[in-house]
Structures are given as structure tokens and as C-alpha cells.
Amino acid sequence: MITLNITKTLDLREFPPPMPMLKVSHEVSNLMPNEVIKIICTDKKSLMRFRDWIEQTTTLKILYQEVTRIEDQELYIHYIKCTGL
């Protein structure tokens, strides 16, 4: 199991696409180097969307992505680290 020091958690389960991406892009602009944000959403395409978006940046890195199920809801969880300003 990976242990991460999470700076902030965004629970975006109630937001349909593309709102999670918009909210995350706003929040990561406030991160300082080495801070980690945890994002929880229900968009199954978010695994690909976040990877594609992060690949285009120079200041962010995906540390880990996972899929889990709570009750009858599938959750997509992303851990993103700020690597610089």
C-alpha cells in the first residue's frame, strides 16, 4: 500500500463531466511544490482524462490512480502531486 501525505481532498462525486476537470484545474493552481491532492469522482473516463491532461503539464504528476466500489457506486480516485510552480 502506498502512503501519501494528502494536502487536500476533492470529493467530486456529484459533478458530471466536465466539471471535475474544471474544478481540479482550478484547485491545482493553488498547490505548492510537493503538495498532493486526492480527487474522488464517478466519471469512468477520468482515468484517461487526468492522465492525458497531466501529460501536457510540467508542474504536475499523477502518483497513483485507483478504482474502488462503495456500496453500488464505482469511484475513480486520483492522487496528483505538484512538482513545481
TORFI-467048 format. One record per residue: residue in one letter; x, y, z of N, C-alpha, C, CB in turn; residue number from 1. Coordinates in nm, 2 decimals. Glycine has a CB too. Layout:
REM residues N
+------+--------+--------+--------+--------+--------+--------+--------+--------+--------+--------+--------+--------+------+
! resn !    n.u !    n.v !    n.w !   ca.u !   ca.v !   ca.w !    c.u !    c.v !    c.w !   cb.u !   cb.v !   cb.w ! resi !
+------+--------+--------+--------+--------+--------+--------+--------+--------+--------+--------+--------+--------+------+
!    A !      X !      Y !      Z !      X !      Y !      Z !      X !      Y !      Z !      X !      Y !      Z !  NUM !
...
+------+--------+--------+--------+--------+--------+--------+--------+--------+--------+--------+--------+--------+------+
//
This chain:
REM residues 85
+------+--------+--------+--------+--------+--------+--------+--------+--------+--------+--------+--------+--------+------+
! resn !    n.u !    n.v !    n.w !   ca.u !   ca.v !   ca.w !    c.u !    c.v !    c.w !   cb.u !   cb.v !   cb.w ! resi !
+------+--------+--------+--------+--------+--------+--------+--------+--------+--------+--------+--------+--------+------+
!    M !   0.08 !  -0.12 !   0.00 !   0.00 !   0.00 !   0.00 !   0.09 !   0.12 !   0.00 !  -0.10 !   0.00 !   0.12 !    1 !
!    I !   0.05 !   0.22 !  -0.07 !   0.12 !   0.35 !  -0.09 !   0.07 !   0.44 !   0.02 !   0.10 !   0.41 !  -0.23 !    2 !
!    T !   0.17 !   0.51 !   0.09 !   0.14 !   0.61 !   0.19 !   0.17 !   0.75 !   0.13 !   0.21 !   0.58 !   0.33 !    3 !
!    L !   0.07 !   0.83 !   0.13 !   0.09 !   0.96 !   0.07 !   0.04 !   1.07 !   0.18 !   0.00 !   0.98 !  -0.06 !    4 !
!    N !   0.11 !   1.18 !   0.18 !   0.07 !   1.29 !   0.26 !  -0.02 !   1.38 !   0.18 !   0.20 !   1.37 !   0.31 !    5 !
!    I !  -0.15 !   1.36 !   0.20 !  -0.25 !   1.44 !   0.12 !  -0.27 !   1.58 !   0.18 !  -0.39 !   1.36 !   0.12 !    6 !
!    T !  -0.26 !   1.68 !   0.09 !  -0.27 !   1.81 !   0.13 !  -0.42 !   1.85 !   0.13 !  -0.19 !   1.91 !   0.04 !    7 !
!    K !  -0.49 !   1.80 !   0.02 !  -0.63 !   1.84 !   0.01 !  -0.71 !   1.72 !  -0.06 !  -0.65 !   1.97 !  -0.08 !    8 !
!    T !  -0.83 !   1.71 !  -0.03 !  -0.92 !   1.61 !  -0.09 !  -1.04 !   1.68 !  -0.16 !  -0.96 !   1.50 !   0.01 !    9 !
!    L !  -1.06 !   1.64 !  -0.28 !  -1.18 !   1.69 !  -0.35 !  -1.27 !   1.58 !  -0.38 !  -1.14 !   1.77 !  -0.49 !   10 !
!    D !  -1.39 !   1.58 !  -0.32 !  -1.49 !   1.48 !  -0.34 !  -1.58 !   1.54 !  -0.45 !  -1.57 !   1.44 !  -0.21 !   11 !
!    L !  -1.57 !   1.49 !  -0.57 !  -1.65 !   1.55 !  -0.68 !  -1.75 !   1.44 !  -0.74 !  -1.55 !   1.59 !  -0.80 !   12 !
!    R !  -1.79 !   1.36 !  -0.65 !  -1.89 !   1.25 !  -0.69 !  -2.02 !   1.31 !  -0.75 !  -1.92 !   1.17 !  -0.58 !   13 !
!    E !  -2.06 !   1.42 !  -0.71 !  -2.19 !   1.47 !  -0.75 !  -2.18 !   1.55 !  -0.88 !  -2.26 !   1.55 !  -0.65 !   14 !
!    F !  -2.06 !   1.57 !  -0.93 !  -2.04 !   1.65 !  -1.05 !  -2.03 !   1.57 !  -1.18 !  -1.92 !   1.74 !  -1.04 !   15 !
!    P !  -2.11 !   1.59 !  -1.28 !  -2.09 !   1.52 !  -1.41 !  -1.98 !   1.59 !  -1.49 !  -2.22 !   1.53 !  -1.49 !   16 !
!    P !  -1.92 !   1.51 !  -1.58 !  -1.82 !   1.57 !  -1.67 !  -1.87 !   1.69 !  -1.74 !  -1.76 !   1.46 !  -1.77 !   17 !
!    P !  -1.79 !   1.79 !  -1.77 !  -1.65 !   1.80 !  -1.74 !  -1.62 !   1.88 !  -1.61 !  -1.59 !   1.88 !  -1.86 !   18 !
!    M !  -1.72 !   1.89 !  -1.52 !  -1.70 !   1.97 !  -1.40 !  -1.58 !   1.92 !  -1.31 !  -1.82 !   1.97 !  -1.32 !   19 !
!    P !  -1.56 !   1.79 !  -1.29 !  -1.44 !   1.75 !  -1.21 !  -1.31 !   1.81 !  -1.27 !  -1.44 !   1.60 !  -1.20 !   20 !
!    M !  -1.29 !   1.80 !  -1.40 !  -1.17 !   1.85 !  -1.46 !  -1.15 !   2.00 !  -1.44 !  -1.16 !   1.82 !  -1.61 !   21 !
!    L !  -1.26 !   2.07 !  -1.45 !  -1.26 !   2.22 !  -1.43 !  -1.23 !   2.25 !  -1.29 !  -1.39 !   2.28 !  -1.47 !   22 !
!    K !  -1.29 !   2.18 !  -1.19 !  -1.26 !   2.21 !  -1.05 !  -1.12 !   2.17 !  -1.01 !  -1.36 !   2.13 !  -0.97 !   23 !
!    V !  -1.07 !   2.06 !  -1.06 !  -0.94 !   2.02 !  -1.03 !  -0.83 !   2.12 !  -1.09 !  -0.91 !   1.88 !  -1.08 !   24 !
!    S !  -0.85 !   2.16 !  -1.21 !  -0.76 !   2.25 !  -1.27 !  -0.75 !   2.38 !  -1.19 !  -0.80 !   2.28 !  -1.42 !   25 !
!    H !  -0.86 !   2.42 !  -1.14 !  -0.86 !   2.54 !  -1.05 !  -0.78 !   2.51 !  -0.92 !  -1.00 !   2.59 !  -1.02 !   26 !
!    E !  -0.81 !   2.40 !  -0.86 !  -0.75 !   2.37 !  -0.73 !  -0.60 !   2.35 !  -0.74 !  -0.82 !   2.25 !  -0.67 !   27 !
!    V !  -0.55 !   2.28 !  -0.85 !  -0.41 !   2.25 !  -0.85 !  -0.33 !   2.38 !  -0.88 !  -0.38 !   2.16 !  -0.97 !   28 !
!    S !  -0.39 !   2.49 !  -0.92 !  -0.32 !   2.61 !  -0.94 !  -0.28 !   2.67 !  -0.80 !  -0.41 !   2.71 !  -1.02 !   29 !
!    N !  -0.35 !   2.63 !  -0.70 !  -0.32 !   2.67 !  -0.56 !  -0.22 !   2.58 !  -0.49 !  -0.45 !   2.69 !  -0.48 !   30 !
!    L !  -0.18 !   2.47 !  -0.55 !  -0.09 !   2.38 !  -0.48 !   0.06 !   2.44 !  -0.48 !  -0.09 !   2.25 !  -0.55 !   31 !
!    M !   0.13 !   2.41 !  -0.38 !   0.27 !   2.44 !  -0.37 !   0.35 !   2.31 !  -0.40 !   0.31 !   2.49 !  -0.22 !   32 !
!    P !   0.48 !   2.33 !  -0.44 !   0.56 !   2.21 !  -0.47 !   0.55 !   2.11 !  -0.36 !   0.70 !   2.25 !  -0.50 !   33 !
!    N !   0.54 !   1.98 !  -0.40 !   0.53 !   1.86 !  -0.32 !   0.40 !   1.84 !  -0.25 !   0.64 !   1.87 !  -0.22 !   34 !
!    E !   0.30 !   1.93 !  -0.27 !   0.17 !   1.90 !  -0.21 !   0.10 !   1.80 !  -0.30 !   0.09 !   2.03 !  -0.20 !   35 !
!    V !   0.01 !   1.72 !  -0.24 !  -0.07 !   1.62 !  -0.31 !  -0.21 !   1.64 !  -0.29 !  -0.03 !   1.48 !  -0.26 !   36 !
!    I !  -0.29 !   1.63 !  -0.40 !  -0.43 !   1.65 !  -0.40 !  -0.49 !   1.51 !  -0.43 !  -0.48 !   1.76 !  -0.49 !   37 !
!    K !  -0.60 !   1.47 !  -0.36 !  -0.67 !   1.35 !  -0.38 !  -0.80 !   1.39 !  -0.44 !  -0.69 !   1.26 !  -0.25 !   38 !
!    I !  -0.84 !   1.33 !  -0.56 !  -0.96 !   1.36 !  -0.63 !  -1.05 !   1.23 !  -0.63 !  -0.94 !   1.41 !  -0.77 !   39 !
!    I !  -1.17 !   1.24 !  -0.59 !  -1.27 !   1.13 !  -0.60 !  -1.38 !   1.17 !  -0.69 !  -1.32 !   1.10 !  -0.45 !   40 !
!    C !  -1.40 !   1.09 !  -0.79 !  -1.51 !   1.12 !  -0.89 !  -1.57 !   0.99 !  -0.94 !  -1.46 !   1.20 !  -1.01 !   41 !
!    T !  -1.68 !   1.00 !  -1.01 !  -1.75 !   0.88 !  -1.06 !  -1.74 !   0.87 !  -1.21 !  -1.90 !   0.89 !  -1.02 !   42 !
!    D !  -1.67 !   0.96 !  -1.28 !  -1.65 !   0.95 !  -1.42 !  -1.55 !   0.84 !  -1.46 !  -1.61 !   1.09 !  -1.48 !   43 !
!    K !  -1.60 !   0.74 !  -1.52 !  -1.50 !   0.63 !  -1.56 !  -1.40 !   0.67 !  -1.66 !  -1.58 !   0.51 !  -1.61 !   44 !
!    K !  -1.42 !   0.77 !  -1.73 !  -1.32 !   0.82 !  -1.83 !  -1.22 !   0.91 !  -1.76 !  -1.39 !   0.89 !  -1.94 !   45 !
!    S !  -1.24 !   0.94 !  -1.64 !  -1.15 !   1.03 !  -1.57 !  -1.01 !   0.97 !  -1.56 !  -1.20 !   1.06 !  -1.43 !   46 !
!    L !  -0.99 !   0.84 !  -1.56 !  -0.86 !   0.78 !  -1.55 !  -0.78 !   0.82 !  -1.67 !  -0.87 !   0.62 !  -1.55 !   47 !
!    M !  -0.84 !   0.82 !  -1.79 !  -0.77 !   0.86 !  -1.91 !  -0.76 !   1.02 !  -1.92 !  -0.85 !   0.81 !  -2.03 !   48 !
!    R !  -0.87 !   1.08 !  -1.88 !  -0.87 !   1.23 !  -1.89 !  -0.77 !   1.29 !  -1.81 !  -1.01 !   1.28 !  -1.85 !   49 !
!    F !  -0.75 !   1.25 !  -1.68 !  -0.65 !   1.30 !  -1.60 !  -0.51 !   1.27 !  -1.65 !  -0.67 !   1.25 !  -1.45 !   50 !
!    R !  -0.49 !   1.15 !  -1.69 !  -0.36 !   1.11 !  -1.75 !  -0.32 !   1.20 !  -1.87 !  -0.35 !   0.96 !  -1.79 !   51 !
!    D !  -0.41 !   1.22 !  -1.96 !  -0.39 !   1.30 !  -2.08 !  -0.36 !   1.44 !  -2.04 !  -0.51 !   1.29 !  -2.17 !   52 !
!    W !  -0.43 !   1.50 !  -1.95 !  -0.42 !   1.64 !  -1.90 !  -0.28 !   1.66 !  -1.84 !  -0.53 !   1.68 !  -1.81 !   53 !
!    I !  -0.25 !   1.57 !  -1.74 !  -0.12 !   1.58 !  -1.67 !   0.00 !   1.57 !  -1.76 !  -0.12 !   1.47 !  -1.56 !   54 !
!    E !  -0.01 !   1.48 !  -1.86 !   0.10 !   1.47 !  -1.96 !   0.13 !   1.60 !  -2.03 !   0.07 !   1.36 !  -2.06 !   55 !
!    Q !   0.04 !   1.69 !  -2.03 !   0.06 !   1.82 !  -2.10 !   0.11 !   1.93 !  -2.01 !  -0.07 !   1.87 !  -2.16 !   56 !
!    T !   0.13 !   1.89 !  -1.88 !   0.18 !   1.99 !  -1.79 !   0.32 !   1.96 !  -1.75 !   0.09 !   1.99 !  -1.66 !   57 !
!    T !   0.39 !   2.06 !  -1.69 !   0.53 !   2.04 !  -1.65 !   0.54 !   2.05 !  -1.50 !   0.62 !   2.14 !  -1.71 !   58 !
!    T !   0.42 !   2.08 !  -1.43 !   0.43 !   2.10 !  -1.29 !   0.35 !   2.00 !  -1.21 !   0.38 !   2.24 !  -1.25 !   59 !
!    L !   0.29 !   1.91 !  -1.27 !   0.20 !   1.81 !  -1.21 !   0.24 !   1.67 !  -1.24 !   0.05 !   1.83 !  -1.24 !   60 !
!    K !   0.22 !   1.57 !  -1.15 !   0.25 !   1.43 !  -1.17 !   0.14 !   1.35 !  -1.11 !   0.39 !   1.40 !  -1.12 !   61 !
!    I !   0.09 !   1.25 !  -1.18 !   0.00 !   1.15 !  -1.12 !   0.08 !   1.05 !  -1.04 !  -0.09 !   1.08 !  -1.23 !   62 !
!    L !   0.05 !   1.04 !  -0.91 !   0.13 !   0.95 !  -0.83 !   0.06 !   0.81 !  -0.83 !   0.13 !   1.00 !  -0.69 !   63 !
!    Y !  -0.07 !   0.81 !  -0.84 !  -0.15 !   0.69 !  -0.83 !  -0.29 !   0.71 !  -0.87 !  -0.14 !   0.63 !  -0.68 !   64 !
!    Q !  -0.35 !   0.61 !  -0.93 !  -0.49 !   0.61 !  -0.97 !  -0.55 !   0.48 !  -0.92 !  -0.52 !   0.64 !  -1.12 !   65 !
!    E !  -0.67 !   0.48 !  -0.88 !  -0.74 !   0.35 !  -0.84 !  -0.88 !   0.36 !  -0.86 !  -0.71 !   0.32 !  -0.69 !   66 !
!    V !  -0.94 !   0.24 !  -0.87 !  -1.09 !   0.22 !  -0.89 !  -1.13 !   0.14 !  -0.77 !  -1.12 !   0.16 !  -1.03 !   67 !
!    T !  -1.24 !   0.19 !  -0.71 !  -1.29 !   0.12 !  -0.59 !  -1.44 !   0.13 !  -0.60 !  -1.24 !   0.18 !  -0.46 !   68 !
!    R !  -1.51 !   0.04 !  -0.52 !  -1.65 !   0.04 !  -0.52 !  -1.70 !   0.06 !  -0.37 !  -1.71 !  -0.09 !  -0.58 !   69 !
!    I !  -1.79 !   0.16 !  -0.35 !  -1.85 !   0.18 !  -0.22 !  -2.00 !   0.16 !  -0.25 !  -1.82 !   0.32 !  -0.16 !   70 !
!    E !  -2.05 !   0.06 !  -0.18 !  -2.19 !   0.02 !  -0.20 !  -2.22 !   0.00 !  -0.35 !  -2.29 !   0.14 !  -0.15 !   71 !
!    D !  -2.30 !   0.07 !  -0.41 !  -2.33 !   0.04 !  -0.56 !  -2.26 !   0.14 !  -0.65 !  -2.48 !   0.04 !  -0.58 !   72 !
!    Q !  -2.17 !   0.22 !  -0.59 !  -2.11 !   0.33 !  -0.68 !  -1.96 !   0.30 !  -0.70 !  -2.12 !   0.46 !  -0.60 !   73 !
!    E !  -1.92 !   0.30 !  -0.83 !  -1.78 !   0.29 !  -0.86 !  -1.71 !   0.42 !  -0.85 !  -1.76 !   0.22 !  -1.00 !   74 !
!    L !  -1.60 !   0.43 !  -0.78 !  -1.53 !   0.55 !  -0.76 !  -1.39 !   0.55 !  -0.83 !  -1.51 !   0.58 !  -0.61 !   75 !
!    Y !  -1.35 !   0.66 !  -0.89 !  -1.22 !   0.67 !  -0.95 !  -1.14 !   0.77 !  -0.87 !  -1.24 !   0.71 !  -1.10 !   76 !
!    I !  -1.03 !   0.73 !  -0.82 !  -0.96 !   0.81 !  -0.72 !  -0.82 !   0.84 !  -0.78 !  -0.94 !   0.74 !  -0.59 !   77 !
!    H !  -0.78 !   0.97 !  -0.78 !  -0.66 !   1.01 !  -0.84 !  -0.58 !   1.09 !  -0.73 !  -0.68 !   1.11 !  -0.96 !   78 !
!    Y !  -0.45 !   1.07 !  -0.73 !  -0.35 !   1.14 !  -0.65 !  -0.26 !   1.21 !  -0.73 !  -0.28 !   1.04 !  -0.55 !   79 !
!    I !  -0.26 !   1.34 !  -0.73 !  -0.18 !   1.43 !  -0.81 !  -0.09 !   1.51 !  -0.73 !  -0.27 !   1.52 !  -0.90 !   80 !
!    K !   0.04 !   1.52 !  -0.77 !   0.14 !   1.59 !  -0.69 !   0.19 !   1.71 !  -0.77 !   0.26 !   1.50 !  -0.65 !   81 !
!    C !   0.20 !   1.83 !  -0.71 !   0.26 !   1.94 !  -0.77 !   0.41 !   1.93 !  -0.76 !   0.22 !   2.08 !  -0.70 !   82 !
!    T !   0.48 !   1.93 !  -0.88 !   0.63 !   1.91 !  -0.88 !   0.70 !   2.04 !  -0.89 !   0.66 !   1.82 !  -1.00 !   83 !
!    G !   0.63 !   2.15 !  -0.91 !   0.70 !   2.28 !  -0.92 !   0.59 !   2.39 !  -0.95 !   0.80 !   2.28 !  -1.03 !   84 !
!    L !   0.64 !   2.51 !  -0.96 !   0.55 !   2.62 !  -0.99 !   0.55 !   2.67 !  -1.13 !   0.58 !   2.74 !  -0.90 !   85 !
+------+--------+--------+--------+--------+--------+--------+--------+--------+--------+--------+--------+--------+------+
//
